[in-house]
Amino acid sequence: MRGGRGGGGLVAQLRRPPGGRDGRIMLLVQFLDRLGTGVWAAASVLYFTFVSHLDAGQVGLLLGVAAVAGIAGSPIAGQLAERYSARTLLMWCHLLRLGTMLLLLVSRDFAVLLAVMAVTCLAERGAKTLEILFATRATDGQRSTYRALARTAMNAGYAVGAGLAAIGLAIGTVPAYQALVLANALSFAVTAALVRRTGEHRAVEVPVKAATEEPVPGPSPWRDRGYLRFVLLDIPMSLDDSVLCVGLPLWLITRTEAPPALAPAFLVLNTLLVVLLQLRVSAWAEGPRRAAAAVTLNGLAMLAGCALLAFGTGGGAWSASIVLLLSALLVSGAELMRSVSSWELAVALAPERSRASYLGVAGIAQSAQKALGPLLLTGAVITTGPLGWLALGGGVLGLSVLQRRGCERRLTELRQPQGVAAVPGDPARSTSPVR
C-alpha cells in the first residue's frame, strides 16, 4: 500500500478519513444505515411470513416489485441533486425510509405493503447514490481511499445487524419481529440527524452564456451513449453479489453434499476479506487507469470462481465444502476489484458539471443487478448446471474486456484539449455522434 492516501492502517484511516469531520460523520452514517439494513435483510422474509401472513408467492412478488422500483431511485436522486442540496435530499431519503418502516408495523394489506416496499427500495437506492455524490464532492482526489473505508464500515454494519437479527429470530415472537423493524427504523432516524450535521459540498458551478442569459445546461447522461454503455456493462460486472448471496447457497443445497450450515460462511468470508484487503486493493487501483485495469481482474476472478463450481463440487462433503469456500474467496476477490473500478470509473467518466445526474444513472447498474441477478442465477445458471457456471464466468470475463477497452478509450478522449475533442455526451461541444 502506498503511503499518504492509502497508508496508516485501517484504524488510523478511520480516525482521519478523507473529508475530515464530514467524512467521519458519513462513515458513521453508512455504518448505522447498513446495521439497520442488515437487521431487516435477515428478518424481512420471516416478518412478511409470520407477522404479515403472506404466502411464499406474495413474498416473492413483494420483494421483486420492490427491487424493480428501486431501479428508478438512482437516476431520480441524481437528477434532483443537480438542483437541490445533496445533504437535504439524503436526509429526506432516510426520513422516508423511517416512515415506511413504521408503516410496516401497522399495515397488513398486501397492496399497501407492495407500495410501502416499493417506496422503501426507491429511497434506499436514492440514498446510496447521494452518498456516492456526497463523498465524491467531499473527498475528491481521495475517492478510492474513502470508498475502501466506506465499504469496511458498511460490511461491519451488515455483520452487526445480522447478529442483532439472529437474536430476534431466535426469540421468534411477533413482538421480537416488530422490535427488529423498529431497530431498522431507528437507524434511519439517527442517520438523518447525523447527515444534518454535515456541511454541504456544492457541485461545479454551471457556466452561463452571458450575464443576462440562463445557465447553460450540462450534458445529459441519457444522450451519452458511451456512458450508457459503461453503465450497461457494469451490470454483469456486479453479479458477484448475486453469486455470493444466491448462487453459492443454492448450489450448495441442490448440487453438493456439503452441509447447509456452511452457507453463512460465504458472507462471513466476504466480510473478513473486505475488512482486511479493501484498503490495499483500493490503494493499488487508485486512479481511473488502474481502475480500468481492475475491471479485467474482476472478470478473471469471476471466471475462476465459476469454473471451480462447475468442476470441483461433485465429490464428498469435505471436498465440496473446500471448493465452495475457495469459490467464495475468488468471487469476493472479484467484488473487491469491482467495488473500486465501478466507483472510480463512474466518477472519472462523467463530465464534471453534470456529475450528479451521471452518477444517478450509474447507480442503475447495482439496482438492475439486484433485480435481475437472482433471476439469472436461479432461472439459467443453477438449472443448467456446470455449463451454466462456465457460461456465466466466461461471459463476465468477455464483457470485462469490452468494458476496460471502452473506459480507456473514453478516458483518452476526456484528457484531450477541449478544442480537439468534445466532452462525451455534450451536444453543445460536439458536432459528431458520441461513440
N, C-alpha and C positions, 0 to 999 in steps of 0.2 A: 504494500500500500504506500502510496506516495504521501509525503508529509504535507503539512498545511491543510489542504482541503479534506484529504481523506485520512490523515493521521490522528494520533492522540488517543485511539481506543474508543470503544463504544460508550463507556460511561462519561469520558471527557467530552465526547461529541454531543451527548445528550444534555450535558450541563451547559455547553456553549455551542448550540447548533447554529447553522446559517440562519440569518434573520433575527438573531438576538432574542429579545424578550418576546416578540411576536412569534418567532419560530418555536420557542419553548411552549408558549400557550397553545399553538396549533398542534404540536406533537401530543400534548396532553388531551386536546380535543379529539384527535384521531384515536388515541388510546381508549378514552371513555366511550366514544361513539362505537368503536368496534367491540368493546366489552359488552355494551347493551345489545349490539347486533349478534354477538356470539351467543348470548343468552337466548335470544329469540330464534336464531337459526337452529339451535339444538332442540328447542321446545315447540316450534311452530306446528309441525305436523301433528304431534300428540295433542297440542292445545286444540287445534281445529277438530280433532277426532273425539276427544273425551270431554271437552268443555263446550265447543260449538256444535257437537254431534253431527258432523259432516261425514259422509262416506268417502271411500278412497277416491272415487271418480270426481267428487266435488272438490276434494283437497287438491288433486292433480290439476283440475281446471282452474282453481283459485290461484295456485302458485304459477301456473303457466301464463294466465292472463296478466297477472301482476308483473311477471318478467318481461312480457311484451310491452306493457305500458311503460316500464322503466326505460325502454329504449329512447323514448321521447324526452326523458328528463335531461340528458346531457346537452343536446342542442338547444333546448329551451333555456336552460340555465346560461349557456354560453352567449346566446343572443341577448338575454336580459342584462348580462354583465357588461355588454358594450354600452349600455345606457344608464345602469344603476350601480350602486355600490356593491361590490362582491361580498363584502363583510355583511351588509344588511341582508342580501339575498341568502347568504349561508345561514344567518340567524333564523330567517323565516323558514328555510328548509327544515332545520332542526325543530322549530316550533310546530311546523305542520306535521312532522312525524310524531311529535309528542301528542298532538290532538288525535291522530289516527290510532295510536296505541291505546289511548284512553277509550276511544270508541269501540275497540275490540272487546273491552270488558263489559259493555252493555248491549252489544249487538249479537243477535243470533240468526237473523235473516240472511240467507245466502247471498241475495242480491246486494244487500248493504255491505256484507263482508267483502264481496267482489270489488265494489267501488273503493272501500277503505284500503284494501291491499294494493289496488292499482295506484292510488294516490301515494301510499307509503313508498312503493318502489319508484314512482316518478320523483318524489322528493329525495329519496336516497341517492339515485343516480345524479340528480342535480347537485346535491351536496358534494358528492365526490368530485365532480367537475369543478365546482367552485373552490374546493380545497386545493386542487391542482393549480388553478389560476392564482389563488392567493399565494401559494408557495412560489410560483414562478415569478410573481411580482416582488415578493419579499426577499427571495434568496437568489435572484438571477445571477448567474456566474458560479453558483454552488448548488445547482439543481440536483446533480447526481448524489452528492453527499446528503442533502436533505431528504431525497427520495429514499435512500437507504435507511436513514433514521426513522422516517415515517413508516416504512414497511416493518421495521423492527417493533415500533410502538403498536402498529395495527395488529401484528401477529400476536404480540403479548396480550393485547386486549381481547382478541378472539379466544386465546387459550384460557384466560381468566374467566371470560364469560361462559365458555363451555363448562368449566369447572363448577361455576355457580349454578348453571342449569342442571348439572348432574345431581346436585343436592335436591333441587326442587322436583326433578323427575323421580328420584329415589323415594321421596315422600309420596308423590303420586296423587295427592288430593286436588280437588278443584281450587281451593284457596292457594295451594302451593303453585299451581299453574298460573293463577292470576297474579301471584307475587312476582313471578318471572316476567310477566308482561309489564307490571309496574316498574320493575328494575330497568327494563329497556326504556320505558317512558322517562324515568328519572334521568337516565343518561343523556337524553335529548334536552331536557330542561337545563342540566348543568352545562352541556356543551354550548347551548345558545347563550348562556350567561358568560361563558369564557370567551366566546367569539366576540361578544360585545366589548371586551376589554382590549382587543387588538386595535392597532391603527389601520387606517385604510390606505392601501397601496394602489395608486392610480395607474390606469393603463397609459400607454403612449398617447400624447395629445394628437388629435386628428387634425391634419393641416387644412387650411382654408385657402380658397382661390384668391380672395381679396377681403379687405376689412368689412365690406358691406355684404358679402355673399355668405351662403350657408357652408358649413364644413363639408369637405369632400368625403363621401363615404368610403370606407375601406373596402377591399376586395371581399367577395362573398365566397365562403368555402364551398357552397353548393354549386358554384360555377367553376371551381378549380378542380379539373379532372385529375391532375397529378396528386393533389392532397386526398381526394376521394379514393383514389387507387390505393394510397398508403393506408387509409382507414379500412378499406375493404380487405386488404391483405393482412391487416392487424388482427382480424377476427380469427383466422386459423392459427395465427401466431400465439393466440391467447388460450388455446384449447387445453393447455396444461392444467388449468383449473378444473375443467370437467373430467379430465382423465384422473386426477387425484381424488376428486370428491365423488365421482360416479363410476367411471370406467374401472378403476382398480378394485373397489369394493365389490362391484357386481361380478367382475371376472373371478375374483377370489371365491365368491359364494357359488357361482354357477359352473365354473370350469376347472377348479383346482380342488385338491384335498387339504389345502391349508385351513387352519382353524379360523372361523369367523371372528374370533376375538382379536385377530391380527389387524383388522380393518382400521381401528383408531390409530394404529402405529404409523400409518401413512401420513396423516396430518401432523402427528407429533414430530416425526422425522422432518417434515417440511418446515415446521415452525423452528426447530432447532437449527436447521441449515440457514434459514433467513436471519436468525439472530447472530449466528456465528460468522456468516460469509457475506451478507448483503453489502456491508460497508466496503469490503475488499473488492467484490465484483464491481460495485459502483465506481470505486476509485480507478480500477483498471479500464472500465468502459466510459470514462468521463469524456465528454465532448461528442459532437454529432458523428464524426468519422468512426470513432471506436464504437459508438452505439450502433451504427450501421453494421459494423463487423460482428457485433454480438447477436444480430438477427440470425446469421448463418449458424452460429454456435447453438442458438436456440433450436434450430431445425435439426442439427446433428444430434443433440441430446434427446430430442423427442423421438427421432428415428431409432436410436439405440435403445431407449426405454421400451418402445413399442415392439422392437424385434425381440427383446428379452421375453416379453409377454407372449409373443407368438410362438417361440421355440423352446422356452425354458420352464414352463409351468405344468408340464404333463407328468412329472414324477410324483413322488410321495409328498407327504405333508411338510417334511423338513426342507426338501429341495425347493418345493413350490414356494414356501414361505421366504426362503433366502432370495429367490429370483424376484418375487413380488417386492421385497424391500429394496433390492438393487434397482428395480424399475422405478420405484417411488423416488429413489435417490436421483436417478437420471432426469426424471420428469421435474423434480424440484430444481435441479440444475438448470433445466430449460426455463423454468419460471424466474429464476434469478436473473438470467440473461434478458428474458422478455420484459421484466419489470423495469430494467434500466433502459432498454432500447425504446420501448413504447413511450415512456415518459419523456426521454430526451429528444427523440425524433419528432414527437407530436408538437413540441415547442419549437425546435430548431427549423422545422419545415414550414412553419406558419409565418406569414407576413406579420411584422410586429404590431402594426396599428390595427389589425383585426384579430389579434391573438385570442381574445375571449371567445368569439364565435367559432374560430377554428378549433380551439380546444374542446368546445362543446360538441362539435361534430366528431372529433377524435374519440370522445367518450362513448360513442355509439358502438365501437368495437367490443368493449367489455360487456356492455349491455346485451348486444346481439349474441355474444358467445354464451352468456349465462342463459339466454332463452333457447338458443339453437344447439349448443354443445351437448347437453344431456340427451336431446332427441337423436343427435348424430351417434352418440355412444351407444344408446340403448336400441335404436332402430336399425343401425347399419353395422357398426363395428363389432359389438358383442355377439350379435346374431350370426355374423359372417365368420367369426372365429379368428384363427391366426392370420388368415388372409386379410381380414378387416383391419387388424392391427398394423400389418405391413403397409397396407394402402394408406392408413392414416399417417403413419410415420413418414413414408415416402412422399406423400402429398404435402405435409408440412415442410419437409426439407426443400422440396422443389419450389414451393411458394416463398420460402425464406430467401432463396437465391434471387428470385424476382424482386422481392421487397428490398433486399440490400442494393441491388443494381439501380432500382428506381430512386431510392433515397440518396445514393451517391450522386446520381445524375442531377437530382433536384438541388442538392447542396452545392454542387458546382455552379448551377445557374444562379442561385441566390448570392453567391460570393462575387459574381461578376459585377462590374460597374453598372449603375443604373442606365447609362446611355447605351450599354452594349446589350444587356438582357433585361427584360421586364420582370417585375415581381410576379411569380406564378399566381395566376388567378386574378390579376389586377387588370381589368379591361381598360382602365384609364391609361395604362402604360404599354399595353400590348396591342400589336397590330396583327398578330398571328394567333391561331388557337393554342391554348395551353395543352401541353402534352400530358 
